[in-house]
Amino acid sequence: MSRKKIKIHTSRRRLPDIKYGSLMITLFINNIMKEGKKNAAMRIMYGALDEASKQLKVPQKDLLDKAVTNLRPQVEVKSRRVGGATYQIPQPVTDERGQDLAMRWILEAARKRKGAPMHKKLAMELIDAYKGEGSVMKKRENVHKMAEANKAFAHYRY
């Protein structure tokens, strides 16, 4: 039997980004980053924010906050197996998870766009999200429709 004391790891404290002092921008940069290239991710993020804010004439932080808030889902469906059948059960989404989903959806849609540098594609997605338009908004609506359609299974919630 081991007599070692078990270290309990606390989650690392994330620092806000250097330029705007926003934790959300830091999370966005970390989601953009591939293969540890943080400087490239920062260049993409700051370039996208600058370009989008020039077009909309809105401060960068406000633009990102509103874009993510517009896309944040209220409910989502999770699969649960009950008696040999799998049901899609609607569940409320926490603020943190909603923000994370919105950021991931924006990046996914930006990566799917063709024919422009990444910072321009991301800027276009942020503009669409700010206006409440685009493919990401459709994805959010689909998630809400799925939850509405499966409302009958809500009593199977975890």
N, C-alpha and C positions, 0 to 999 in steps of 0.2 A: 504494500500500500504506500502510495506516495504521501509524503508529509510536506511537500512544497506548498507554499501559499499560492493561490491562484490570483493572477493579476486580472483585474477587471478593467478592460479598455473603455475609456470614455471616448465619445466621438470627438474628432478633431474640430477645433473651432475654426470656422472659415472666416477669412479676412475679406473685407470689402475690396472692390477693385481700386486700382491706383488713381485712375483718371476721374471717375465720378463718385467714388465712395459708396457704391451700391453692391449689396450682396447678390442681388438677382443677376447683375451683369457678370459677377464672378462665376456664378453657377452656369450661366450661358456660355461663358468662355470655356469652362471645363467640359461642357457637353460638346462644344465645337472641336476641341482639341483631339488630334489623332497622333498616336505614336509619341506622346510627350512633347509635341511641338507647341508650347504655350504661346510663344511670341507670335507665331503664325496665326494662332486662334485669336489672340488679342487684336492683331492687325485686321483680321476679318471682321470681328465684332465692332471695333471702333469705326472702321470704314463704313460698315453697314448702318450703324447708328447715325454717323455724320451725314451720309447720303440721304437716308430716310427723313431725318429732321430738316434738312435743307428743302426737300420736296414738300413736306407738310408744314414747315415753319412752326415746329413744336420743339420744346427742349427734349434732349435725348432721353433723359430718365423718365419723363412723363410719357413719351412715346412708347418705350418698352413696357412700362407699368400698365398702360391702357391696353396695349396689344396682348399682353399675357392675360390680363383680367378678362378681356373679351372672349378669349379662347378657353378659359378655365371651365372644364365640365363640372356640373353639379352632381351628377350620378354616373355610374358606370355599371357594366354587367360583369359578373364573375361566374365562372363555371363551377357547378357543385354537383357531385354525383349522389343521387338519392335513389335507392332501391333499383339499381340497374339502369336508370335513366340519368342523363346529364341535363341539368337545367341551367339556364342563364339567369342568374339572380341579380336583380338591381341592388346596388349598394351606394350609399352617399360617399362622395369623395372629400377627403380632408383638404384644407387649403394648401398644405404643402404638396400633397400628391397632385392636386389640380394644377398647381403652378408648374410642377415637374412635367406633367403630361403635355401641357400647353407648349412649354419650351421644346420638348422632344418633337412634337408634331410640327412646329415651325421649322426646325432644323431638317426634319425628314422631307418636308415639302420643298425647302430650299435646295436640298441636295438632288431632288428629282428634277428640278428645272434644268433646262439645257441652254447652252449658248451664251453664257456670261460668266464672269469671275464670281467666286463664291460670295464676296462682300456685296455685290450687286444683287445676286439672287436672294440673299438674306434680307437685304434692304427692301426688295419688292414684297417679300413675304411679310415683313414687319408692317409695311404700309397697308397691305391687304388686311392684316389682323387688326390694325388700328381702326380701319374703316368698317370692320366686321364683314369682310368679304373673303373670297378665295377658297381654295381647296381645304385649308385647315378648318375653316368655319363649317364647311360641309361635313368634315370628319366629326366635329363636335356635335353637329345636328344628328348625324347617324348614331352616335353613341347615345344621345338622349332618346332617339326614337326606339333604339333597341331596349333601353331601360323601360320606356313607356309600354312597349309591346309585351314585355315580360313582367309587368307589374303584378300579375296574378301569382307569381312565384316568390314574391317578397317575403312571405312567411317562412321560407326556407333559409332566411338570412343566418349567417354564422353566429 
